[in-house]
Amino acid sequence: MFDAVIATFDVFNHLTEPEELQMLFHALNPLLADEGVLLFDVQTPYKLQEYLGNHIFTLHQDDVEYMWENHFDEESQICTMEITFFLKQDNGLYRRETMTQEERVYDLDLLRMWLKYSDFEVAGVYGELSEDDVADEAHRAVFVAKPMLYDGSDEWLEEDLADLPDFADENEYFFEEDFAEDEKSF
């Protein structure tokens, strides 16, 4: 049992298949002590869709130049980032290095719901380096969740199912029985 599991700098955004993140939440809960904490951050939908979106960023310095090209796909909700560095060498020439990464947008309310379905209680969702709620144009959201201590009631599940947001039809939700065979792989 662990007192805390911490995942920062967009770790969960890099899981581009929603099922993978749902299974991870489900697998993490039993690893935490009763009073344990799951602390993670995600890039917000605003940052991946609007700020990075389909924009290009550049940096020009004496020893390094880079071009950061972003492509956001509405259908998959994935932002592909291709960053090309030009690093100045001792001989005055520049060496080119390119890296590509993908990050998926996760709606913050959807993450709250998945945590709850994985038996976590969301203690708070905060803006980056802040104890305030996440602002509309925030770039990062920080989640604090704790294992849910059951009283045996499933009332919360029925209430949440009645209030599923519009995006619910676009995502499958996994429940405990769906993980029985997959738990062995974690």
Beta strands, then each sheet from edge to edge (+ up, - down):
strand 1: 2-7
strand 2: 32-43
strand 3: 56-60
strand 4: 64-73
strand 5: 78-88
strand 6: 94-104
strand 7: 120-127
strand 8: 140-147
sheet 1: 1+ 2+ 8- 7+
sheet 2: 3+ 4- 5+ 6-
end
